Amino acid sequence: MAKSRQPTVKDIQELLAFSPKLYADGFEPIKHWTGGGNKDGTDSFAYPIYDKLVDDFVTDIGAHASKMVMYVGC
C-alpha cells in the first residue's frame, strides 16, 4: 500500500528555480543528436543529448517524485 504526501513549498520552489534558465533566450535544451547510421552499417534510433541543465532538472523531478510516494508494508 502506498501513502502519498503533497509537495512542499520548498519542493516546488526548487523546481521553479530552473524555469528562468530553461526559458532563457538562446538556451538550447538539446546539445546534439546521436545514433542513426553506425560505422558498421547498422542503424539505431537517433536520440538527443541534452544540456546538463535539462539533465539536472529531470534528476530533481525524479528525486522529488520519489518522496511523494512512500511504500508501506512492502
C-alpha positions as YAML, in Angstrom:
chain: A
units: angstrom
residues:
- id: 1
  name: MET
  ca: [0.00, 0.00, 0.00]
- id: 2
  name: ALA
  ca: [1.35, 3.42, -0.89]
- id: 3
  name: LYS
  ca: [0.98, 6.54, 1.17]
- id: 4
  name: SER
  ca: [1.46, 9.82, -0.70]
- id: 5
  name: ARG
  ca: [2.23, 13.28, 0.51]
- id: 6
  name: GLN
  ca: [1.77, 16.60, -1.17]
- id: 7
  name: PRO
  ca: [4.82, 18.51, -2.39]
- id: 8
  name: THR
  ca: [6.04, 21.17, -0.01]
- id: 9
  name: VAL
  ca: [6.57, 24.81, -0.89]
- id: 10
  name: LYS
  ca: [10.32, 24.11, -0.80]
- id: 11
  name: ASP
  ca: [9.92, 21.22, -3.28]
- id: 12
  name: ILE
  ca: [8.04, 23.47, -5.69]
- id: 13
  name: GLN
  ca: [10.48, 26.37, -5.26]
- id: 14
  name: GLU
  ca: [13.46, 24.12, -6.03]
- id: 15
  name: LEU
  ca: [11.88, 23.03, -9.30]
- id: 16
  name: LEU
  ca: [10.68, 26.52, -10.21]
- id: 17
  name: ALA
  ca: [14.24, 27.82, -9.80]
- id: 18
  name: PHE
  ca: [15.07, 26.05, -13.07]
- id: 19
  name: SER
  ca: [12.42, 27.97, -15.02]
- id: 20
  name: PRO
  ca: [14.34, 31.20, -15.78]
- id: 21
  name: LYS
  ca: [17.33, 29.20, -17.00]
- id: 22
  name: LEU
  ca: [15.31, 26.73, -19.06]
- id: 23
  name: TYR
  ca: [13.36, 29.55, -20.73]
- id: 24
  name: ALA
  ca: [16.28, 31.95, -21.15]
- id: 25
  name: ASP
  ca: [16.71, 33.49, -24.60]
- id: 26
  name: GLY
  ca: [19.10, 31.40, -26.62]
- id: 27
  name: PHE
  ca: [19.02, 28.35, -24.35]
- id: 28
  name: GLU
  ca: [19.09, 25.16, -26.39]
- id: 29
  name: PRO
  ca: [17.93, 22.13, -24.37]
- id: 30
  name: ILE
  ca: [19.28, 19.67, -26.94]
- id: 31
  name: LYS
  ca: [23.04, 19.86, -27.44]
- id: 32
  name: HIS
  ca: [23.02, 17.47, -30.40]
- id: 33
  name: TRP
  ca: [21.52, 14.29, -31.77]
- id: 34
  name: THR
  ca: [23.31, 10.96, -31.88]
- id: 35
  name: GLY
  ca: [22.54, 7.49, -33.17]
- id: 36
  name: GLY
  ca: [21.28, 6.72, -36.64]
- id: 37
  name: GLY
  ca: [23.71, 5.12, -39.06]
- id: 38
  name: ASN
  ca: [26.64, 3.37, -37.42]
- id: 39
  name: LYS
  ca: [30.11, 2.84, -38.89]
- id: 40
  name: ASP
  ca: [29.45, -0.90, -39.19]
- id: 41
  name: GLY
  ca: [26.45, -0.26, -41.44]
- id: 42
  name: THR
  ca: [23.79, -0.96, -38.82]
- id: 43
  name: ASP
  ca: [21.19, 1.58, -37.79]
- id: 44
  name: SER
  ca: [20.00, 2.65, -34.37]
- id: 45
  name: PHE
  ca: [17.34, 5.09, -33.31]
- id: 46
  name: ALA
  ca: [18.52, 8.66, -33.14]
- id: 47
  name: TYR
  ca: [18.26, 10.23, -29.71]
- id: 48
  name: PRO
  ca: [19.05, 13.64, -28.22]
- id: 49
  name: ILE
  ca: [21.93, 14.53, -25.93]
- id: 50
  name: TYR
  ca: [20.52, 17.11, -23.56]
- id: 51
  name: ASP
  ca: [22.22, 20.08, -21.94]
- id: 52
  name: LYS
  ca: [23.36, 19.38, -18.36]
- id: 53
  name: LEU
  ca: [20.73, 21.81, -17.04]
- id: 54
  name: VAL
  ca: [17.97, 19.64, -18.52]
- id: 55
  name: ASP
  ca: [19.55, 16.53, -17.02]
- id: 56
  name: ASP
  ca: [19.75, 18.25, -13.62]
- id: 57
  name: PHE
  ca: [16.09, 19.33, -13.85]
- id: 58
  name: VAL
  ca: [14.90, 15.83, -14.73]
- id: 59
  name: THR
  ca: [17.01, 14.36, -11.90]
- id: 60
  name: ASP
  ca: [15.45, 16.81, -9.43]
- id: 61
  name: ILE
  ca: [11.94, 15.97, -10.63]
- id: 62
  name: GLY
  ca: [12.69, 12.30, -10.03]
- id: 63
  name: ALA
  ca: [14.08, 12.99, -6.58]
- id: 64
  name: HIS
  ca: [11.01, 14.98, -5.58]
- id: 65
  name: ALA
  ca: [8.61, 12.48, -7.12]
- id: 66
  name: SER
  ca: [10.19, 9.62, -5.18]
- id: 67
  name: LYS
  ca: [9.44, 11.49, -1.95]
- id: 68
  name: MET
  ca: [5.80, 11.84, -2.90]
- id: 69
  name: VAL
  ca: [5.03, 8.13, -2.61]
- id: 70
  name: MET
  ca: [6.18, 6.07, 0.33]
- id: 71
  name: TYR
  ca: [5.54, 2.34, 0.20]
- id: 72
  name: VAL
  ca: [4.30, 0.89, 3.45]
- id: 73
  name: GLY
  ca: [4.36, -2.80, 4.25]
- id: 74
  name: CYS
  ca: [6.22, -3.99, 1.16]
...
